[in-house]
């Protein structure tokens, strides 16, 4: 009986992990679409101080001080550093 409960707990944790991953991917897709539409809308405007970018790579999850994050490589699409690729941490949970 105890073994069945452990298996069930492991299954629940696995499902929760995959739900978090799916939500993170959907959020990143939303950000990419938002940035893309903003670039089209602001292509003929003056510099507003905003910088737009495109996510090109998401690394695997890392744990640090009870926080989980992944590094995201972003290609800058506007501003002074247009064309450069930066790496930024993205908090997962």
C-alpha distances in whole Angstrom, upper triangle without the diagonal:
4,5,5,6,9,10,11,13,14,15,17,19,20,21,23,25,26,27,29,31,32,33,35,37,38,39,41,42,44,45,47,48,50,51,53,54,56,57,59,60,61,63,67,66,67,65,63,61,58,56,54,52,50,46,47,44,40,39,35,33,34,33,35,35,32,33,33,36,37,41,43,46,49,52,55,57,59,61,63,60,59,58,56,53,51,47,45,42,40,37,34,32
4,5,5,6,9,10,11,12,14,15,17,18,20,21,23,25,26,27,29,30,32,33,35,36,38,39,41,42,44,45,47,48,50,51,53,54,56,58,58,60,61,65,64,65,63,60,58,55,54,52,50,48,44,45,41,38,36,33,31,31,30,32,32,28,30,30,33,35,38,40,44,46,50,52,55,57,59,60,57,57,56,54,50,48,45,43,39,37,35,31,29
4,5,5,6,9,10,11,12,14,15,16,18,20,21,23,24,26,27,29,30,32,33,35,36,38,39,41,42,44,45,47,48,50,51,53,54,56,57,58,60,63,63,64,61,59,57,54,53,51,48,46,42,42,39,36,34,30,29,30,28,31,31,28,30,29,32,33,37,39,42,45,48,51,53,55,57,59,56,55,54,52,48,46,43,41,38,36,34,30,28
4,5,5,6,9,10,10,12,14,15,17,18,20,21,23,25,26,27,29,30,32,33,35,36,37,39,41,42,43,45,47,48,49,51,53,54,55,57,58,62,62,63,60,58,56,53,52,50,47,45,42,42,39,35,34,30,29,30,29,32,32,29,30,29,32,33,36,38,41,44,47,50,52,54,56,58,55,55,53,52,48,46,43,41,38,36,33,30,28
4,5,5,6,9,10,11,12,14,15,17,18,20,21,23,24,26,27,29,30,32,33,35,36,37,39,41,42,43,45,47,48,49,51,53,54,55,57,60,60,61,58,56,54,51,50,48,46,44,40,41,38,34,33,29,27,28,27,30,29,26,27,27,30,31,35,37,40,43,46,48,50,53,55,56,54,53,52,50,47,45,41,39,36,34,31,27,25
4,5,5,6,9,10,11,12,14,15,16,18,20,21,23,24,26,27,29,30,32,33,35,36,38,39,41,42,44,45,47,48,50,52,53,54,55,59,58,59,57,54,52,49,48,46,44,42,38,38,35,32,30,26,24,25,24,27,27,23,25,24,27,28,32,34,38,40,44,46,48,51,52,54,51,51,50,48,44,42,38,37,33,31,29,25,23
4,5,5,6,9,10,10,12,14,15,17,18,20,21,23,24,26,27,29,30,32,33,35,36,38,39,41,42,43,45,47,48,50,51,52,54,57,57,58,56,54,52,49,47,45,43,40,37,37,34,30,29,25,24,25,24,27,28,25,26,24,27,28,31,33,36,39,42,45,47,50,51,53,50,50,48,47,43,41,38,36,33,31,29,25,23
4,5,5,6,9,10,11,12,14,15,17,19,20,21,23,24,26,27,29,30,32,33,35,36,38,39,41,42,43,45,47,48,49,51,52,56,55,57,54,52,51,47,46,44,42,39,36,36,34,30,29,26,24,26,25,28,28,24,25,24,26,28,31,33,36,39,42,44,46,49,51,52,50,49,48,46,43,41,38,36,33,30,28,24,22
4,5,5,6,9,10,11,12,14,15,17,19,20,21,23,25,26,27,29,30,32,33,35,36,37,39,41,42,43,45,47,48,49,51,54,54,55,52,50,48,45,44,42,40,38,34,35,32,28,27,24,22,23,22,24,24,21,22,21,24,25,29,31,34,37,40,42,44,47,48,50,48,47,46,44,41,39,35,33,30,27,25,21,19
4,5,5,6,9,10,11,12,14,15,17,18,20,21,23,24,26,27,29,30,32,33,35,36,38,39,41,42,44,46,47,48,49,53,52,53,51,49,47,44,42,40,38,36,32,32,29,26,24,21,19,20,20,23,23,20,21,19,22,23,27,28,32,34,38,40,42,45,47,48,45,45,44,42,38,36,33,31,28,26,23,20,18
4,5,5,6,9,10,11,12,14,15,17,18,20,21,23,24,26,27,29,30,32,33,35,36,38,39,41,42,44,45,46,48,51,51,52,50,48,46,43,42,39,37,35,31,32,29,25,24,21,20,22,21,25,26,22,22,20,22,23,27,28,32,34,37,40,41,44,46,48,45,45,43,42,38,36,33,32,28,26,24,20,19
4,5,5,6,9,10,11,12,14,15,17,18,20,21,23,24,26,27,29,30,32,33,35,36,37,39,41,42,43,45,46,50,49,50,48,46,44,41,40,38,36,34,30,31,28,25,24,21,19,21,21,24,24,20,20,19,21,22,26,28,31,33,36,39,40,43,45,47,44,44,42,41,37,36,32,30,27,24,22,18,17
4,5,5,6,9,10,11,12,14,15,17,19,20,21,23,24,26,27,29,30,32,33,35,36,37,39,41,42,43,45,48,48,49,46,44,42,39,38,36,34,32,28,29,26,22,21,18,16,18,17,20,20,17,17,15,18,19,23,25,28,30,34,36,38,41,42,44,41,41,40,38,35,33,29,27,24,21,19,15,14
4,5,5,6,9,10,11,12,14,15,17,18,20,21,23,24,26,27,29,30,32,33,35,36,38,39,41,42,43,47,47,48,45,43,42,38,37,35,32,30,26,27,24,20,20,16,15,17,17,21,22,19,18,16,18,18,22,23,27,29,32,35,37,39,41,43,40,40,38,37,33,31,28,26,23,21,19,15,15
4,5,5,6,9,10,11,12,14,15,16,18,20,21,22,24,26,27,28,30,32,33,34,36,38,39,40,42,45,45,46,44,42,41,37,36,34,31,29,26,27,24,21,21,18,16,19,19,23,24,20,19,17,19,19,23,24,27,29,32,34,36,38,41,43,40,39,38,37,33,32,29,27,24,21,19,16,15
4,5,5,6,9,10,11,12,14,15,16,18,20,21,23,24,26,27,29,30,32,33,35,36,37,39,40,44,43,44,42,40,38,35,34,32,30,28,25,26,23,20,20,17,15,17,17,20,21,17,16,14,16,17,21,22,25,27,31,33,34,37,39,41,38,38,37,35,32,30,27,25,22,19,16,13,11
4,5,5,6,9,10,11,13,14,15,17,19,20,21,23,25,26,27,29,31,32,33,35,36,37,39,42,42,43,40,39,37,33,32,30,28,25,22,23,20,17,16,13,11,14,14,17,19,16,14,12,13,14,18,19,22,24,28,30,32,35,36,38,36,35,34,32,29,27,24,22,19,16,14,10,10
4,5,5,6,9,10,11,12,14,15,16,18,20,21,23,24,26,27,29,30,32,33,35,36,37,41,41,42,40,38,36,33,31,29,26,24,21,21,19,16,16,13,12,16,17,20,22,19,17,14,15,15,18,19,22,24,27,29,31,34,36,38,35,34,33,32,28,27,24,22,20,17,16,12,12
4,5,5,6,9,10,11,12,14,15,16,18,20,21,22,24,26,27,28,30,32,33,34,36,39,39,40,38,36,35,32,30,28,26,24,21,22,20,17,18,16,14,17,18,21,22,19,17,15,15,16,19,19,23,24,27,29,30,33,35,37,35,34,33,32,29,27,25,23,20,17,15,12,12
4,6,5,6,9,10,10,12,14,15,17,18,20,21,22,24,26,27,29,31,31,32,34,38,37,38,36,34,32,29,27,25,24,22,19,20,18,15,15,13,12,14,15,18,19,16,14,11,12,13,16,16,20,21,25,27,28,30,32,35,32,32,31,29,26,24,21,19,16,13,11,8,8
4,5,5,6,9,10,11,12,14,15,17,18,20,21,23,24,26,27,29,30,31,33,36,36,37,35,33,31,28,26,24,22,19,16,17,15,12,12,11,10,13,15,18,20,18,15,12,11,11,14,14,17,19,22,24,26,29,31,33,30,29,28,27,24,22,19,18,15,12,12,8,10
4,5,5,6,9,10,11,12,14,15,17,18,20,21,23,24,26,27,29,30,31,35,35,36,34,33,32,28,26,24,21,19,16,17,16,13,15,14,13,17,19,21,23,21,18,15,15,14,16,16,19,20,23,25,26,28,31,33,31,30,29,28,25,24,21,20,18,14,14,11,13
4,5,5,6,9,10,10,12,14,15,16,18,20,21,22,24,26,27,28,30,33,33,34,32,30,29,26,24,22,20,19,16,18,17,14,16,15,14,17,18,21,23,20,17,15,14,14,16,16,19,19,22,24,25,27,29,32,30,29,28,28,25,23,21,19,17,13,12,10,11
4,5,5,6,9,10,11,12,14,15,16,18,20,21,23,25,26,27,28,32,31,32,30,28,27,23,22,19,18,16,13,15,13,11,13,12,11,14,16,18,20,18,15,12,11,10,13,12,15,16,19,21,22,24,27,29,27,26,25,24,21,19,17,15,13,10,9,7,10
4,5,5,6,9,10,11,12,14,15,16,18,20,21,23,24,26,27,30,30,32,30,28,27,23,21,19,16,14,11,13,12,10,12,13,13,16,18,21,23,21,18,15,13,12,13,12,14,15,18,20,21,23,26,28,26,25,24,23,20,19,17,16,15,12,12,10,13
4,5,5,6,9,10,11,12,14,15,16,18,20,21,22,24,26,29,29,31,29,27,27,23,21,19,17,15,13,15,15,13,16,16,16,19,21,24,26,24,20,18,16,15,16,15,17,17,19,21,21,24,26,29,27,25,25,25,22,21,20,18,17,14,14,13,15
4,5,5,6,9,10,10,12,14,15,16,18,20,21,22,24,27,27,28,26,24,23,20,19,16,15,13,12,15,14,13,16,16,16,19,20,22,24,22,19,16,14,14,15,13,15,15,18,19,19,21,24,26,25,23,23,23,20,19,18,16,15,11,12,11,13
4,5,5,6,9,10,10,12,14,15,16,19,20,21,22,26,25,27,25,23,22,18,16,14,12,10,8,11,11,10,13,15,15,17,20,21,24,23,19,16,14,12,12,10,12,11,14,15,16,19,21,24,22,20,20,19,17,16,15,13,13,10,12,11,15
4,5,5,6,9,10,11,12,14,15,17,18,20,21,25,25,27,25,24,23,19,18,14,13,10,9,11,12,12,15,17,18,21,23,25,27,26,22,20,17,15,16,13,14,13,15,16,16,19,22,25,23,21,20,21,18,18,17,16,17,14,16,15,18
4,5,5,6,9,10,11,12,14,16,16,18,20,23,23,25,24,22,22,18,17,14,13,12,11,14,15,15,18,20,20,23,25,26,28,27,23,21,18,17,18,15,16,15,17,17,17,19,22,25,23,21,22,22,20,20,19,17,18,15,16,16,18
4,5,5,6,8,10,10,12,14,15,16,18,21,21,22,20,19,18,14,13,10,10,9,9,12,14,14,17,19,19,22,24,25,27,26,22,20,17,16,16,13,14,12,14,14,14,16,18,21,20,18,19,19,17,16,16,14,15,13,15,15,18
4,5,5,6,9,10,11,13,14,15,16,20,20,22,20,19,19,15,13,10,8,6,7,10,12,13,17,19,20,23,25,26,29,28,24,22,19,17,16,12,13,10,11,12,12,14,17,20,19,16,16,17,15,16,16,15,16,14,17,17,20
4,6,5,6,9,10,11,12,14,15,19,19,22,21,20,20,16,15,11,11,9,11,13,16,16,20,22,23,26,28,30,32,31,27,25,22,20,20,16,17,14,15,15,14,16,19,22,21,19,19,20,19,19,19,19,20,18,20,20,23
4,5,5,6,9,10,10,12,14,17,17,19,18,17,17,13,13,10,10,10,12,15,18,18,22,24,24,26,28,29,31,31,27,25,22,21,20,17,17,15,15,15,13,15,17,21,20,18,19,20,19,19,20,18,19,17,19,20,23
4,6,5,6,9,10,10,12,15,15,17,15,14,14,11,9,6,7,8,10,13,16,17,21,23,24,26,28,29,31,31,27,25,22,20,19,15,15,12,12,11,10,11,14,17,16,14,15,16,16,16,17,16,18,17,19,20,23
4,5,5,7,9,10,11,14,15,17,17,16,17,13,12,8,9,8,11,13,17,18,22,25,26,28,31,32,34,33,30,28,24,22,21,17,16,13,13,12,10,11,15,18,18,15,15,17,17,18,19,19,21,20,22,23,26
4,5,5,6,9,10,13,14,17,17,16,17,14,13,10,12,12,15,17,20,21,25,28,29,31,33,34,36,35,32,30,27,25,24,20,20,17,16,15,13,13,17,20,20,17,18,20,20,21,22,22,24,22,24,25,28
4,5,5,6,8,11,11,13,13,12,13,10,10,8,11,12,15,18,21,22,26,28,29,31,33,33,35,35,31,29,26,25,24,20,20,16,16,14,11,11,14,18,18,16,17,19,19,20,21,21,23,21,24,25,28
4,5,5,6,9,10,12,12,12,13,10,10,7,9,11,14,17,20,22,25,28,29,31,34,34,36,36,32,31,27,25,24,20,19,15,14,12,9,9,12,15,16,13,14,17,17,19,21,21,23,22,25,26,29
4,6,5,9,10,13,14,15,16,14,13,11,13,14,17,19,23,24,28,31,32,34,37,37,40,39,35,34,30,28,27,23,22,18,17,15,12,12,15,18,19,16,17,20,21,22,24,24,26,25,28,29,32
4,6,8,8,12,13,13,15,13,14,12,15,16,19,22,25,27,30,33,34,36,38,38,40,40,36,34,31,30,28,25,24,20,19,17,14,13,16,19,20,18,20,22,23,24,26,25,27,26,29,30,33
4,6,5,8,9,9,12,10,11,10,13,16,19,22,25,27,30,33,34,35,37,38,39,39,36,34,31,30,28,24,23,19,18,15,12,11,12,16,17,15,18,20,21,22,24,24,27,26,28,30,33
4,6,9,10,11,13,12,12,11,14,15,19,21,25,27,30,33,35,36,39,39,41,41,37,36,32,31,28,25,23,19,17,15,11,10,12,15,16,14,16,19,21,22,25,25,28,27,30,32,35
4,7,9,11,14,14,14,14,17,19,23,25,28,31,34,37,38,40,42,42,44,44,40,39,36,34,32,28,27,23,21,18,14,12,13,16,18,16,19,22,24,25,28,28,31,30,33,35,38
4,7,8,11,11,13,14,17,20,23,26,29,31,34,37,38,39,41,41,42,43,39,38,35,33,31,28,26,23,21,18,15,12,12,15,18,16,19,22,24,24,27,27,30,29,32,34,37
4,6,9,10,12,14,17,20,24,26,29,31,34,37,38,39,41,40,42,42,39,38,35,33,31,28,26,23,21,17,15,12,11,13,16,15,19,21,23,24,27,26,29,29,32,34,37
4,6,7,9,11,15,18,22,24,27,28,31,34,35,36,37,37,38,39,35,35,31,30,28,25,24,20,18,15,13,9,8,10,13,13,17,18,20,20,23,23,26,26,29,32,34
4,5,9,11,15,18,21,24,27,28,31,33,33,34,36,35,36,37,33,33,30,29,27,24,23,20,19,15,14,11,10,12,15,15,18,19,21,20,23,22,24,24,27,29,32
4,7,10,13,17,19,22,25,26,28,31,31,31,33,32,33,34,30,30,27,26,24,22,21,18,17,13,13,10,8,10,12,13,17,17,18,17,20,19,22,22,24,27,30
4,7,10,14,16,19,21,22,25,28,28,29,30,30,31,32,28,28,24,24,21,19,18,15,14,11,11,8,8,11,12,12,15,15,16,16,18,17,19,19,22,24,27
4,7,11,13,16,18,19,22,25,26,26,28,28,30,31,27,26,23,21,19,16,15,11,11,7,7,6,6,9,9,9,11,12,13,12,15,14,17,17,20,23,26
4,7,10,13,16,17,20,23,24,25,28,28,30,30,27,25,22,20,18,14,13,9,9,6,5,5,8,11,10,9,11,12,12,12,14,14,17,16,20,22,25
4,7,9,12,14,17,20,21,23,25,26,28,29,25,23,19,17,15,11,10,6,5,4,5,7,10,12,10,9,9,10,9,10,11,12,15,15,18,20,23
4,6,9,11,15,18,20,22,25,26,28,28,25,22,19,16,14,10,9,5,5,7,7,10,13,15,13,11,10,11,9,10,12,12,15,14,18,19,22
4,6,8,11,14,16,18,21,22,25,25,22,19,15,13,11,7,6,4,6,9,10,14,16,18,15,14,12,12,9,10,10,10,12,11,15,16,19
4,7,10,14,16,18,22,23,27,27,23,20,17,13,11,8,6,6,7,10,12,15,18,19,16,14,12,12,9,10,10,12,14,14,17,17,21
4,6,10,13,15,18,20,24,24,20,17,14,10,8,6,5,7,9,13,15,18,21,22,18,17,15,14,10,10,9,11,12,12,15,15,19
4,7,9,12,15,17,20,20,17,14,10,7,6,5,6,9,12,15,18,21,23,24,21,20,18,16,13,12,9,10,10,9,12,12,15
4,7,9,12,15,18,18,15,12,9,6,5,6,8,12,15,18,21,23,25,26,22,22,20,18,14,13,10,10,10,10,12,12,15
4,7,10,13,17,16,14,10,8,6,7,9,12,15,18,21,24,27,28,29,26,26,24,22,18,17,13,13,11,11,12,11,13
4,7,10,13,12,10,7,6,5,8,10,14,17,20,23,26,28,29,30,27,27,26,24,20,18,14,13,10,9,9,8,10
4,7,10,10,8,6,5,6,8,12,15,18,21,24,27,29,30,31,27,28,27,24,20,18,14,13,10,10,10,9,11
4,7,6,6,4,6,9,11,15,18,21,25,26,30,31,32,33,30,31,30,27,23,21,17,15,11,12,10,10,10
4,6,5,6,8,10,12,16,19,21,25,27,30,31,32,32,29,31,30,27,24,20,17,15,11,12,11,11,11
4,5,8,11,14,16,19,22,24,28,29,33,34,34,34,32,33,33,30,27,23,20,17,14,15,12,13,12
4,7,10,13,16,19,23,25,29,30,33,35,35,36,33,34,34,31,28,25,21,18,15,14,11,11,9
4,7,10,13,16,19,21,25,26,29,31,31,32,30,31,31,28,25,21,18,15,11,11,7,8,6
4,7,10,13,17,19,23,25,28,29,30,31,29,29,29,26,23,20,16,14,10,9,6,5,5
4,7,9,13,15,19,21,24,26,27,28,25,26,25,22,19,16,12,10,6,5,4,5,7
4,6,10,13,16,19,21,24,25,26,23,23,22,20,16,14,10,9,6,5,7,7,10
4,7,10,13,15,19,21,22,23,19,20,19,16,12,10,6,6,4,6,9,10,13
4,6,10,12,15,18,19,20,17,17,16,14,10,8,5,5,6,7,10,11,15
4,7,10,13,15,17,18,14,14,12,10,6,6,4,7,9,10,14,15,19
4,6,9,12,13,15,12,11,10,8,5,5,6,8,11,11,15,17,20
4,6,9,11,13,9,8,6,6,4,6,9,11,14,15,19,21,24
4,6,8,9,7,5,5,6,6,8,11,12,15,16,20,22,26
4,7,10,8,5,6,8,10,11,14,15,19,19,23,24,28
4,7,7,5,8,10,12,13,16,17,20,21,24,26,30
4,6,5,9,10,13,13,17,17,21,22,25,28,31
4,6,9,9,13,13,17,18,21,23,26,29,32
4,6,6,9,10,13,15,19,21,24,27,30
4,6,9,11,14,16,20,21,25,27,30
4,7,10,13,16,19,21,25,26,30
4,7,10,13,17,19,22,24,28
4,7,10,14,15,19,21,25
4,7,10,13,16,19,22
4,7,10,13,15,19
4,6,10,13,16
4,6,9,12
4,6,9
4,6
4
